[in-house]
Amino acid sequence: MFLPQLHRLVLDEPGEQSPLLIHPPQTQPGREPLRHLILGSPDGVRATIHRLHVLHYAEQSVWSRLIAIPPSGIVLTPAQGEVLSYWGRSAPRR
């Protein structure tokens, strides 16, 4: 299954004491917006992005650059009616 290129997430760079803000992306008419976040070490994130590319799920070029998470954290700004599902797993160290 190949999905068309998704719009990159809109990111606001954090200030020294502000969390990173991640806004919902603009979507194409008739398409449902979905956001995928991968949290982990830089090597683990890159490896997962590569695996998703090999599976024809998402091109590597559609992902944002790697962004360091500030000590103040991350704030997600959901649209009304959005939900979140979270899954954690262990991956071999690279």
N, CA, C and O atoms as a GROMACS GRO file, in nm:
protein
  376
    1MET      N    1   0.085  -0.117   0.000
    1MET     CA    2   0.000   0.000   0.000
    1MET      C    3   0.089   0.123   0.000
    1MET      O    4   0.177   0.135   0.085
    2PHE      N    5   0.068   0.213  -0.091
    2PHE     CA    6   0.145   0.338  -0.097
    2PHE      C    7   0.050   0.453  -0.070
    2PHE      O    8  -0.054   0.465  -0.135
    3LEU      N    9   0.086   0.537   0.024
    3LEU     CA   10   0.006   0.655   0.055
    3LEU      C   11   0.073   0.777  -0.006
    3LEU      O   12   0.195   0.786  -0.006
    4PRO      N   13  -0.005   0.871  -0.058
    4PRO     CA   14   0.055   0.990  -0.117
    4PRO      C   15   0.129   1.072  -0.013
    4PRO      O   16   0.109   1.057   0.108
    5GLN      N   17   0.214   1.160  -0.062
    5GLN     CA   18   0.294   1.243   0.029
    5GLN      C   19   0.203   1.322   0.121
    5GLN      O   20   0.107   1.385   0.077
    6LEU      N   21   0.235   1.319   0.249
    6LEU     CA   22   0.160   1.394   0.349
    6LEU      C   23   0.226   1.528   0.372
    6LEU      O   24   0.346   1.543   0.350
    7HIS      N   25   0.149   1.624   0.414
    7HIS     CA   26   0.206   1.754   0.447
    7HIS      C   27   0.287   1.740   0.575
    7HIS      O   28   0.248   1.667   0.666
    8ARG      N   29   0.398   1.809   0.581
    8ARG     CA   30   0.480   1.805   0.702
    8ARG      C   31   0.407   1.871   0.818
    8ARG      O   32   0.323   1.959   0.799
    9LEU      N   33   0.440   1.828   0.939
    9LEU     CA   34   0.384   1.890   1.057
    9LEU      C   35   0.430   2.035   1.065
    9LEU      O   36   0.540   2.068   1.020
   10VAL      N   37   0.347   2.120   1.120
   10VAL     CA   38   0.385   2.258   1.141
   10VAL      C   39   0.442   2.265   1.282
   10VAL      O   40   0.374   2.231   1.379
   11LEU      N   41   0.566   2.310   1.292
   11LEU     CA   42   0.634   2.314   1.421
   11LEU      C   43   0.673   2.456   1.456
   11LEU      O   44   0.720   2.531   1.370
   12ASP      N   45   0.654   2.494   1.578
   12ASP     CA   46   0.702   2.622   1.628
   12ASP      C   47   0.822   2.593   1.716
   12ASP      O   48   0.813   2.514   1.811
   13GLU      N   49   0.935   2.656   1.685
   13GLU     CA   50   1.055   2.634   1.766
   13GLU      C   51   1.028   2.684   1.908
   13GLU      O   52   0.968   2.790   1.927
   14PRO      N   53   1.073   2.607   2.008
   14PRO     CA   54   1.047   2.646   2.146
   14PRO      C   55   1.138   2.760   2.191
   14PRO      O   56   1.250   2.776   2.142
   15GLY      N   57   1.088   2.839   2.283
   15GLY     CA   58   1.173   2.935   2.353
   15GLY      C   59   1.244   2.860   2.464
   15GLY      O   60   1.230   2.739   2.476
   16GLU      N   61   1.320   2.930   2.544
   16GLU     CA   62   1.395   2.862   2.650
   16GLU      C   63   1.304   2.792   2.750
   16GLU      O   64   1.338   2.684   2.799
   17GLN      N   65   1.189   2.850   2.782
   17GLN     CA   66   1.100   2.793   2.882
   17GLN      C   67   0.968   2.744   2.823
   17GLN      O   68   0.878   2.707   2.898
   18SER      N   69   0.955   2.744   2.692
   18SER     CA   70   0.829   2.707   2.629
   18SER      C   71   0.837   2.568   2.569
   18SER      O   72   0.942   2.527   2.520
   19PRO      N   73   0.726   2.494   2.573
   19PRO     CA   74   0.725   2.363   2.507
   19PRO      C   75   0.722   2.378   2.356
   19PRO      O   76   0.685   2.483   2.304
   20LEU      N   77   0.760   2.272   2.287
   20LEU     CA   78   0.751   2.265   2.141
   20LEU      C   79   0.604   2.252   2.105
   20LEU      O   80   0.534   2.168   2.161
   21LEU      N   81   0.554   2.332   2.012
   21LEU     CA   82   0.415   2.328   1.971
   21LEU      C   83   0.404   2.257   1.837
   21LEU      O   84   0.473   2.293   1.742
   22ILE      N   85   0.317   2.157   1.829
   22ILE     CA   86   0.294   2.082   1.706
   22ILE      C   87   0.149   2.103   1.667
   22ILE      O   88   0.058   2.058   1.737
   23HIS      N   89   0.126   2.170   1.554
   23HIS     CA   90  -0.008   2.204   1.508
   23HIS      C   91  -0.058   2.102   1.406
   23HIS      O   92   0.023   2.039   1.337
   24PRO      N   93  -0.190   2.084   1.395
   24PRO     CA   94  -0.242   1.994   1.291
   24PRO      C   95  -0.200   2.042   1.153
   24PRO      O   96  -0.200   2.163   1.128
   25PRO      N   97  -0.166   1.950   1.063
   25PRO     CA   98  -0.126   1.990   0.928
   25PRO      C   99  -0.246   2.029   0.843
   25PRO      O  100  -0.359   1.991   0.874
   26GLN      N  101  -0.221   2.104   0.736
   26GLN     CA  102  -0.324   2.133   0.637
   26GLN      C  103  -0.350   2.003   0.560
   26GLN      O  104  -0.256   1.928   0.533
   27THR      N  105  -0.474   1.976   0.526
   27THR     CA  106  -0.504   1.852   0.455
   27THR      C  107  -0.568   1.882   0.320
   27THR      O  108  -0.618   1.992   0.295
   28GLN      N  109  -0.563   1.782   0.235
   28GLN     CA  110  -0.627   1.792   0.104
   28GLN      C  111  -0.776   1.766   0.121
   28GLN      O  112  -0.815   1.689   0.209
   29PRO      N  113  -0.861   1.828   0.039
   29PRO     CA  114  -1.005   1.803   0.048
   29PRO      C  115  -1.036   1.654   0.032
   29PRO      O  116  -0.976   1.586  -0.052
   30GLY      N  117  -1.127   1.605   0.113
   30GLY     CA  118  -1.168   1.466   0.105
   30GLY      C  119  -1.072   1.368   0.171
   30GLY      O  120  -1.093   1.247   0.163
   31ARG      N  121  -0.966   1.418   0.237
   31ARG     CA  122  -0.869   1.331   0.303
   31ARG      C  123  -0.874   1.357   0.453
   31ARG      O  124  -0.890   1.471   0.497
   32GLU      N  125  -0.860   1.253   0.530
   32GLU     CA  126  -0.860   1.266   0.676
   32GLU      C  127  -0.719   1.294   0.725
   32GLU      O  128  -0.626   1.223   0.688
   33PRO      N  129  -0.702   1.396   0.810
   33PRO     CA  130  -0.568   1.424   0.861
   33PRO      C  131  -0.528   1.323   0.970
   33PRO      O  132  -0.605   1.297   1.062
   34LEU      N  133  -0.410   1.269   0.957
   34LEU     CA  134  -0.352   1.182   1.060
   34LEU      C  135  -0.212   1.234   1.087
   34LEU      O  136  -0.143   1.279   0.996
   35ARG      N  137  -0.169   1.226   1.213
   35ARG     CA  138  -0.034   1.268   1.249
   35ARG      C  139   0.038   1.149   1.310
   35ARG      O  140  -0.017   1.079   1.395
   36HIS      N  141   0.158   1.126   1.265
   36HIS     CA  142   0.240   1.018   1.317
   36HIS      C  143   0.359   1.080   1.389
   36HIS      O  144   0.429   1.164   1.332
   37LEU      N  145   0.381   1.042   1.512
   37LEU     CA  146   0.495   1.090   1.589
   37LEU      C  147   0.580   0.969   1.627
   37LEU      O  148   0.526   0.867   1.670
   38ILE      N  149   0.709   0.981   1.612
   38ILE     CA  150   0.800   0.876   1.655
   38ILE      C  151   0.893   0.940   1.757
   38ILE      O  152   0.966   1.033   1.724
   39LEU      N  153   0.890   0.892   1.879
   39LEU     CA  154   0.976   0.944   1.985
   39LEU      C  155   1.078   0.838   2.022
   39LEU      O  156   1.042   0.723   2.044
   40GLY      N  157   1.202   0.875   2.028
   40GLY     CA  158   1.307   0.782   2.065
   40GLY      C  159   1.442   0.844   2.037
   40GLY      O  160   1.453   0.964   2.015
   41SER      N  161   1.544   0.762   2.039
   41SER     CA  162   1.678   0.811   2.009
   41SER      C  163   1.684   0.851   1.862
   41SER      O  164   1.604   0.803   1.782
   42PRO      N  165   1.777   0.938   1.825
   42PRO     CA  166   1.790   0.975   1.683
   42PRO      C  167   1.807   0.852   1.592
   42PRO      O  168   1.745   0.845   1.487
   43ASP      N  169   1.891   0.757   1.632
   43ASP     CA  170   1.910   0.637   1.549
   43ASP      C  171   1.782   0.554   1.540
   43ASP      O  172   1.749   0.503   1.434
   44GLY      N  173   1.711   0.542   1.651
   44GLY     CA  174   1.587   0.465   1.651
   44GLY      C  175   1.480   0.529   1.566
   44GLY      O  176   1.407   0.459   1.495
   45VAL      N  177   1.469   0.660   1.572
   45VAL     CA  178   1.370   0.732   1.490
   45VAL      C  179   1.404   0.718   1.342
   45VAL      O  180   1.317   0.689   1.260
   46ARG      N  181   1.532   0.738   1.308
   46ARG     CA  182   1.572   0.723   1.166
   46ARG      C  183   1.545   0.582   1.115
   46ARG      O  184   1.497   0.564   1.003
   47ALA      N  185   1.576   0.481   1.198
   47ALA     CA  186   1.554   0.342   1.157
   47ALA      C  187   1.405   0.314   1.134
   47ALA      O  188   1.369   0.244   1.040
   48THR      N  189   1.320   0.368   1.219
   48THR     CA  190   1.176   0.347   1.205
   48THR      C  191   1.124   0.416   1.080
   48THR      O  192   1.041   0.360   1.008
   49ILE      N  193   1.170   0.538   1.054
   49ILE     CA  194   1.131   0.608   0.932
   49ILE      C  195   1.173   0.527   0.810
   49ILE      O  196   1.098   0.515   0.714
   50HIS      N  197   1.292   0.471   0.814
   50HIS     CA  198   1.340   0.388   0.703
   50HIS      C  199   1.252   0.264   0.686
   50HIS      O  200   1.217   0.228   0.574
   51ARG      N  201   1.215   0.199   0.797
   51ARG     CA  202   1.128   0.080   0.789
   51ARG      C  203   0.993   0.115   0.728
   51ARG      O  204   0.940   0.040   0.646
   52LEU      N  205   0.937   0.228   0.768
   52LEU     CA  206   0.807   0.269   0.711
   52LEU      C  207   0.820   0.298   0.562
   52LEU      O  208   0.726   0.275   0.486
   53HIS      N  209   0.935   0.349   0.519
   53HIS     CA  210   0.960   0.372   0.376
   53HIS      C  211   0.968   0.239   0.301
   53HIS      O  212   0.908   0.224   0.195
   54VAL      N  213   1.041   0.143   0.356
   54VAL     CA  214   1.056   0.011   0.293
   54VAL      C  215   0.921  -0.058   0.279
   54VAL      O  216   0.897  -0.130   0.183
   55LEU      N  217   0.833  -0.035   0.376
   55LEU     CA  218   0.698  -0.093   0.372
   55LEU      C  219   0.604  -0.015   0.281
   55LEU      O  220   0.486  -0.049   0.271
   56HIS      N  221   0.654   0.090   0.214
   56HIS     CA  222   0.573   0.176   0.127
   56HIS      C  223   0.460   0.244   0.203
   56HIS      O  224   0.354   0.270   0.146
   57TYR      N  225   0.482   0.274   0.330
   57TYR     CA  226   0.382   0.343   0.410
   57TYR      C  227   0.401   0.495   0.402
   57TYR      O  228   0.304   0.569   0.387
   58ALA      N  229   0.526   0.539   0.413
   58ALA     CA  230   0.553   0.684   0.408
   58ALA      C  231   0.692   0.706   0.353
   58ALA      O  232   0.790   0.647   0.400
   59GLU      N  233   0.701   0.794   0.253
   59GLU     CA  234   0.831   0.829   0.199
   59GLU      C  235   0.916   0.897   0.307
   59GLU      O  236   0.863   0.969   0.391
   60GLN      N  237   1.045   0.873   0.303
   60GLN     CA  238   1.134   0.934   0.402
   60GLN      C  239   1.129   1.086   0.393
   60GLN      O  240   1.146   1.155   0.494
   61SER      N  241   1.108   1.139   0.275
   61SER     CA  242   1.111   1.284   0.255
   61SER      C  243   0.993   1.358   0.317
   61SER      O  244   0.998   1.481   0.329
   62VAL      N  245   0.886   1.288   0.356
   62VAL     CA  246   0.770   1.359   0.412
   62VAL      C  247   0.785   1.388   0.561
   62VAL      O  248   0.707   1.466   0.616
   63TRP      N  249   0.883   1.328   0.625
   63TRP     CA  250   0.904   1.349   0.769
   63TRP      C  251   0.977   1.482   0.791
   63TRP      O  252   1.056   1.526   0.708
   64SER      N  253   0.947   1.543   0.904
   64SER     CA  254   1.022   1.664   0.941
   64SER      C  255   1.165   1.625   0.975
   64SER      O  256   1.197   1.507   0.991
   65ARG      N  257   1.249   1.725   0.985
   65ARG     CA  258   1.385   1.699   1.034
   65ARG      C  259   1.373   1.651   1.179
   65ARG      O  260   1.270   1.670   1.243
   66LEU      N  261   1.479   1.590   1.231
   66LEU     CA  262   1.476   1.548   1.370
   66LEU      C  263   1.480   1.673   1.458
   66LEU      O  264   1.557   1.765   1.433
   67ILE      N  265   1.396   1.674   1.559
   67ILE     CA  266   1.383   1.791   1.646
   67ILE      C  267   1.409   1.747   1.789
   67ILE      O  268   1.343   1.655   1.839
   68ALA      N  269   1.504   1.812   1.855
   68ALA     CA  270   1.531   1.781   1.996
   68ALA      C  271   1.412   1.828   2.079
   68ALA      O  272   1.361   1.938   2.060
   69ILE      N  273   1.370   1.745   2.171
   69ILE     CA  274   1.259   1.781   2.260
   69ILE      C  275   1.315   1.865   2.374
   69ILE      O  276   1.405   1.821   2.445
   70PRO      N  277   1.262   1.986   2.393
   70PRO     CA  278   1.314   2.071   2.500
   70PRO      C  279   1.273   2.015   2.637
   70PRO      O  280   1.179   1.937   2.647
   71PRO      N  281   1.345   2.055   2.742
   71PRO     CA  282   1.311   2.009   2.876
   71PRO      C  283   1.166   2.040   2.916
   71PRO      O  284   1.107   1.970   2.998
   72SER      N  285   1.109   2.145   2.856
   72SER     CA  286   0.971   2.182   2.889
   72SER      C  287   0.868   2.093   2.821
   72SER      O  288   0.749   2.103   2.853
   73GLY      N  289   0.909   2.005   2.727
   73GLY     CA  290   0.818   1.907   2.668
   73GLY      C  291   0.762   1.946   2.534
   73GLY      O  292   0.816   2.032   2.464
   74ILE      N  293   0.652   1.880   2.498
   74ILE     CA  294   0.583   1.899   2.370
   74ILE      C  295   0.435   1.924   2.399
   74ILE      O  296   0.379   1.863   2.490
   75VAL      N  297   0.374   2.014   2.324
   75VAL     CA  298   0.230   2.038   2.334
   75VAL      C  299   0.167   2.003   2.200
   75VAL      O  300   0.207   2.057   2.098
   76LEU      N  301   0.068   1.913   2.200
   76LEU     CA  302  -0.008   1.880   2.080
   76LEU      C  303  -0.134   1.965   2.081
   76LEU      O  304  -0.200   1.979   2.184
   77THR      N  305  -0.168   2.021   1.966
   77THR     CA  306  -0.290   2.100   1.957
   77THR      C  307  -0.390   2.025   1.871
   77THR      O  308  -0.390   2.039   1.748
   78PRO      N  309  -0.476   1.945   1.933
   78PRO     CA  310  -0.570   1.864   1.856
   78PRO      C  311  -0.685   1.948   1.800
   78PRO      O  312  -0.721   2.053   1.854
   79ALA      N  313  -0.740   1.898   1.692
   79ALA     CA  314  -0.863   1.954   1.640
   79ALA      C  315  -0.978   1.893   1.719
   79ALA      O  316  -0.964   1.785   1.775
   80GLN      N  317  -1.091   1.961   1.723
   80GLN     CA  318  -1.205   1.908   1.796
   80GLN      C  319  -1.242   1.770   1.744
   80GLN      O  320  -1.254   1.750   1.623
   81GLY      N  321  -1.260   1.676   1.834
   81GLY     CA  322  -1.299   1.541   1.798
   81GLY      C  323  -1.183   1.446   1.776
   81GLY      O  324  -1.205   1.326   1.761
   82GLU      N  325  -1.058   1.497   1.772
   82GLU     CA  326  -0.943   1.409   1.755
   82GLU      C  327  -0.919   1.329   1.882
   82GLU      O  328  -0.949   1.375   1.992
   83VAL      N  329  -0.865   1.211   1.866
   83VAL     CA  330  -0.828   1.126   1.979
   83VAL      C  331  -0.682   1.085   1.961
   83VAL      O  332  -0.621   1.114   1.858
   84LEU      N  333  -0.627   1.019   2.060
   84LEU     CA  334  -0.489   0.974   2.056
   84LEU      C  335  -0.482   0.831   2.104
   84LEU      O  336  -0.550   0.793   2.199
   85SER      N  337  -0.402   0.752   2.038
   85SER     CA  338  -0.372   0.617   2.083
   85SER      C  339  -0.221   0.608   2.094
   85SER      O  340  -0.150   0.655   2.006
   86TYR      N  341  -0.173   0.548   2.198
   86TYR     CA  342  -0.029   0.542   2.224
   86TYR      C  343   0.015   0.398   2.236
   86TYR      O  344  -0.053   0.316   2.298
   87TRP      N  345   0.129   0.368   2.177
   87TRP     CA  346   0.187   0.235   2.185
   87TRP      C  347   0.336   0.249   2.204
   87TRP      O  348   0.400   0.326   2.133
   88GLY      N  349   0.391   0.177   2.298
   88GLY     CA  350   0.534   0.180   2.321
   88GLY      C  351   0.593   0.043   2.294
   88GLY      O  352   0.527  -0.059   2.316
   89ARG      N  353   0.716   0.039   2.245
   89ARG     CA  354   0.781  -0.089   2.221
   89ARG      C  355   0.929  -0.071   2.236
   89ARG      O  356   0.981   0.040   2.234
   90SER      N  357   0.997  -0.181   2.251
   90SER     CA  358   1.143  -0.181   2.257
   90SER      C  359   1.197  -0.225   2.122
   90SER      O  360   1.142  -0.316   2.059
   91ALA      N  361   1.301  -0.161   2.078
   91ALA     CA  362   1.366  -0.196   1.952
   91ALA      C  363   1.513  -0.226   1.982
   91ALA      O  364   1.569  -0.171   2.077
   92PRO      N  365   1.575  -0.311   1.904
   92PRO     CA  366   1.717  -0.337   1.925
   92PRO      C  367   1.797  -0.208   1.911
   92PRO      O  368   1.766  -0.125   1.825
   93ARG      N  369   1.898  -0.191   1.992
   93ARG     CA  370   1.984  -0.072   1.981
   93ARG      C  371   2.067  -0.083   1.855
   93ARG      O  372   2.109  -0.192   1.817
   94ARG      N  373   2.089   0.028   1.792
   94ARG     CA  374   2.169   0.032   1.669
   94ARG      C  375   2.308   0.076   1.701
   94ARG      O  376   2.392   0.086   1.612
   0.00000   0.00000   0.00000
